[in-house]
Amino acid sequence: MPKRVVLAYSGGLDTSVAVRWMIDNLGVEVVALAVNVGQDGGTLDEDAIRIRAEAAGATDCVVVDAREEFARDFLVPALKANALYEGRYPLVSALSRPVIVKHLVRTAREFGADAVAHGCTGKGNDQVRFEVSTRAIAPDLEVVAPVRSWGLTREDCILYAYDHGIPIGATKEKVYSIDDNLWGRAIECGEMEDPWTVPPSTVWSLTRQTATEARDLVIGFERGVPVTVDGEALGLVELITTVGAVVGSYGCGRLDMVENRRVGIKSRETYECPSGLALIAAHRDLESITHERDLAREKQRLEIRYAELVYDGLWFSPLRQALDAFVEESQRFVTGEVRLHLEPGSCQVTGRRSDYSLYDYSLATYDAADAFRHEDSAGFVRLWGLGLETWAARQGSPAAAPGDG
């Protein structure tokens, strides 16, 4: 049984109750760790977090601003990999868990803790991400999951908090589970657990349409990293939030999907990812003119696996690290600009340019500037299809097949 536990603390209902519950039921000291990964627009109220954690009984509360680290070390590698789980979801929550675990382990070492804890349920993906990541980088630490074992309903948790004088903003009427960071926002539960139900307009926050006039947004990249917006150099955090604000104002960046969770169930999820989706779309399009054909095809295959690894909690795995090496090499010439055209409800790529572009106008054009050697094509096409032609002549038609008699 652990004696001191560092809890990944959000300041919400479950983790606030978890502090007091572990003290009362496990007899442990609890250190609360809140990691700022851009939730609530990055305006994490550190004083309110500490007051709530201490009211719940935490012996200390550590608040870490990890936004720059999150953007640089987690979002950028995923962006370079065009990581979209099941071809759609840009891994909003999945990408934040390994950076939180890094700081959980670091804080556990600083406070001499022998365990870490999380506030995840028993049928979600996050329990996998927290626990597998912890065991990958600190296998000596025990992992405690109070929410998975306490058997409390949401109403029970609210009453528990009131009984123990824990200040919370939760009510029985707030039925949605929301997780957000720099990359987007995930909304689940409530009436949306029925996959036929249309999400109510009130659940959207980052993608409420306010802009009405069409405009262009030009994203500049250097070696796969976004560095400019409309020619202005911006730091990563500012760039991500700027793109998200602009794209979201046109009502773009929403996802409504049924995905396959790691634990084997299907879950209806809604997401707002205006920045993540727009930047991945721009980055992927820039690769279309800077990647050689076979490199592009192989990278597209590996992108699927990369996204699965992140979703499944395997950020700290040798395969993900090996894929990163491949992806990083693929980005050497992914430098240039991509133009996004925005209208209400629409975000489309309308242009791309790069000093390293493999697009050759003189080879592509059908005009007078055409430099393509058309006379070479006849022999090429003949040789390319020779094997198929031989098959068709010998085996490919009913007349060529041997008879039954």
Backbone hydrogen bonds, N-H to C=O, Kabsch-Sander energy under -0.5 kcal/mol:
donor,donor_aa,acceptor,acceptor_aa,energy
5,V,29,E,-2.9
6,V,115,A,-2.0
7,L,5,V,-0.6
7,L,31,V,-2.7
8,A,117,A,-2.6
9,Y,7,L,-0.9
9,Y,33,L,-3.4
10,S,8,A,-0.5
16,S,12,G,-1.7
17,V,13,L,-2.5
18,A,14,D,-2.3
19,V,15,T,-1.4
20,R,16,S,-1.2
21,W,17,V,-2.9
22,M,18,A,-2.4
23,I,19,V,-1.7
24,D,20,R,-2.8
25,N,21,W,-2.9
26,L,22,M,-2.0
27,G,22,M,-0.7
27,G,23,I,-0.7
28,V,22,M,-1.0
29,E,3,K,-2.7
31,V,5,V,-3.0
32,A,30,V,-0.5
32,A,60,D,-2.6
33,L,7,L,-2.8
34,A,62,V,-3.0
35,V,33,L,-0.5
36,N,34,A,-0.5
36,N,64,V,-3.6
37,V,35,V,-0.9
41,G,38,G,-0.8
42,G,39,Q,-1.5
43,T,40,D,-1.4
44,L,42,G,-1.1
46,E,44,L,-1.3
49,I,45,D,-2.3
50,R,46,E,-2.4
51,I,47,D,-2.5
52,R,48,A,-2.3
53,A,49,I,-2.4
54,E,50,R,-2.7
55,A,51,I,-2.1
56,A,52,R,-1.6
57,G,53,A,-0.6
57,G,54,E,-0.7
58,A,53,A,-2.4
59,T,30,V,-2.4
60,D,30,V,-0.8
62,V,32,A,-3.1
64,V,34,A,-2.7
66,A,36,N,-1.7
66,A,64,V,-1.0
70,F,66,A,-3.2
71,A,67,R,-2.5
72,R,68,E,-2.7
73,D,69,E,-2.9
74,F,70,F,-1.3
75,L,70,F,-2.4
76,V,71,A,-2.0
78,A,74,F,-1.5
79,L,75,L,-2.6
80,K,76,V,-2.8
81,A,77,P,-1.5
82,N,79,L,-1.7
83,A,78,A,-2.5
84,L,82,N,-0.6
85,Y,89,Y,-3.3
87,G,84,L,-1.9
88,R,85,Y,-1.9
89,Y,85,Y,-2.1
95,L,91,L,-2.1
96,S,92,V,-0.7
96,S,93,S,-0.8
97,R,93,S,-1.2
99,V,95,L,-0.6
100,I,96,S,-1.8
101,V,97,R,-2.5
102,K,98,P,-2.1
103,H,99,V,-1.5
104,L,100,I,-2.2
105,V,101,V,-2.7
106,R,102,K,-2.1
107,T,103,H,-2.5
108,A,104,L,-2.4
109,R,105,V,-2.1
110,E,106,R,-2.0
111,F,107,T,-2.3
112,G,108,A,-0.5
112,G,109,R,-0.8
113,A,108,A,-2.4
114,D,4,R,-1.5
115,A,4,R,-1.0
116,V,142,E,-2.6
117,A,6,V,-2.4
118,H,144,V,-1.6
128,V,125,N,-0.7
129,R,125,N,-1.7
130,F,126,D,-2.9
131,E,127,Q,-2.3
132,V,128,V,-2.6
133,S,129,R,-1.6
134,T,130,F,-1.9
135,R,131,E,-2.3
136,A,132,V,-1.5
137,I,133,S,-1.6
138,A,134,T,-2.8
141,L,138,A,-1.9
142,E,114,D,-2.0
144,V,116,V,-2.8
148,R,145,A,-0.7
149,S,145,A,-0.6
149,S,146,P,-1.2
150,W,146,P,-2.0
157,C,153,T,-2.3
158,I,154,R,-2.2
159,L,155,E,-2.2
160,Y,156,D,-2.6
161,A,157,C,-2.5
162,Y,158,I,-2.2
163,D,159,L,-2.7
164,H,160,Y,-1.5
165,G,162,Y,-1.3
166,I,161,A,-2.8
168,I,166,I,-0.5
174,K,171,T,-1.0
175,V,173,E,-1.4
177,S,188,E,-2.8
178,I,176,Y,-0.6
179,D,186,A,-2.1
181,N,184,G,-2.5
182,L,37,V,-2.2
184,G,181,N,-1.1
185,R,272,E,-2.4
186,A,179,D,-3.3
187,I,270,T,-3.0
188,E,177,S,-2.1
192,M,189,C,-1.1
193,E,190,G,-1.7
194,D,191,E,-1.5
197,T,194,D,-1.6
203,V,200,P,-1.9
204,W,201,S,-1.2
208,R,205,S,-0.6
209,Q,207,T,-0.6
210,T,249,S,-2.5
211,A,249,S,-2.7
215,R,342,L,-2.0
217,L,340,L,-2.8
219,I,217,L,-0.6
219,I,338,V,-2.7
220,G,218,V,-0.5
220,G,228,T,-2.2
221,F,336,G,-3.2
222,E,225,V,-2.4
224,G,334,V,-2.8
225,V,222,E,-1.9
227,V,220,G,-3.3
228,T,220,G,-1.5
229,V,232,E,-2.0
230,D,218,V,-3.4
232,E,229,V,-1.8
233,A,231,G,-0.5
234,L,227,V,-2.2
239,L,235,G,-3.0
240,I,236,L,-2.8
241,T,237,V,-2.2
242,T,238,E,-2.5
243,V,239,L,-2.7
244,G,240,I,-2.1
245,A,241,T,-2.2
246,V,242,T,-2.3
247,V,243,V,-2.7
248,G,244,G,-2.4
249,S,245,A,-1.3
250,Y,247,V,-1.5
251,G,248,G,-2.1
252,C,247,V,-1.4
255,L,271,Y,-2.5
257,M,269,E,-2.7
259,E,257,M,-0.6
259,E,267,S,-2.7
261,R,259,E,-0.7
261,R,265,I,-2.7
264,G,261,R,-1.5
267,S,259,E,-2.5
269,E,257,M,-3.5
269,E,267,S,-0.6
270,T,187,I,-1.6
271,Y,255,L,-2.4
272,E,185,R,-2.7
273,C,253,G,-3.6
276,G,183,W,-0.7
277,L,273,C,-2.6
278,A,274,P,-1.5
279,L,275,S,-2.7
280,I,276,G,-2.2
281,A,277,L,-2.2
282,A,278,A,-2.3
283,H,279,L,-2.7
284,R,280,I,-2.8
285,D,281,A,-1.7
286,L,282,A,-2.1
287,E,283,H,-2.0
288,S,284,R,-0.9
289,I,285,D,-0.5
289,I,286,L,-1.2
290,T,286,L,-0.8
291,H,287,E,-2.2
296,A,292,E,-2.7
297,R,293,R,-2.3
298,E,294,D,-2.3
299,K,295,L,-2.5
300,Q,296,A,-2.1
301,R,297,R,-1.5
302,L,298,E,-2.1
303,E,299,K,-2.1
304,I,300,Q,-0.8
305,R,301,R,-0.9
306,Y,302,L,-2.6
307,A,303,E,-2.3
308,E,304,I,-1.8
309,L,305,R,-2.3
310,V,306,Y,-2.0
311,Y,307,A,-2.6
312,D,308,E,-2.4
313,G,310,V,-1.5
314,L,309,L,-2.9
317,S,314,L,-0.5
317,S,315,W,-1.7
321,Q,317,S,-2.0
322,A,318,P,-2.2
323,L,319,L,-2.8
324,D,320,R,-2.2
325,A,321,Q,-1.5
326,F,322,A,-1.7
327,V,323,L,-3.0
328,E,324,D,-3.1
329,E,325,A,-1.9
330,S,326,F,-1.9
331,Q,327,V,-0.7
331,Q,328,E,-1.1
332,R,329,E,-1.3
334,V,331,Q,-1.4
335,T,333,F,-2.0
336,G,221,F,-1.7
337,E,353,R,-2.4
338,V,219,I,-2.2
339,R,351,G,-2.8
340,L,217,L,-3.2
340,L,338,V,-0.6
341,H,348,Q,-3.7
342,L,215,R,-3.4
342,L,340,L,-0.6
343,E,346,S,-2.3
345,G,250,Y,-3.8
346,S,343,E,-3.0
348,Q,341,H,-2.3
350,T,339,R,-2.7
351,G,339,R,-0.9
353,R,337,E,-2.3
356,Y,335,T,-0.5
357,S,354,S,-1.4
358,L,289,I,-3.7
360,D,358,L,-0.6
361,Y,359,Y,-0.6
363,L,360,D,-0.9
364,A,360,D,-2.0
365,T,361,Y,-2.6
370,D,367,D,-1.9
371,A,362,S,-3.5
372,F,362,S,-0.6
374,H,372,F,-1.4
376,D,373,R,-1.7
377,S,374,H,-1.5
380,F,376,D,-1.6
381,V,377,S,-3.1
382,R,378,A,-2.1
383,L,379,G,-2.4
384,W,380,F,-2.7
385,G,381,V,-2.0
386,L,383,L,-1.0
389,E,385,G,-2.6
390,T,386,L,-2.3
391,W,387,G,-2.2
392,A,388,L,-2.7
393,A,389,E,-1.9
394,R,390,T,-1.8
395,Q,391,W,-3.7
396,G,391,W,-2.2
400,A,397,S,-1.4
401,A,397,S,-0.8
401,A,398,P,-0.7
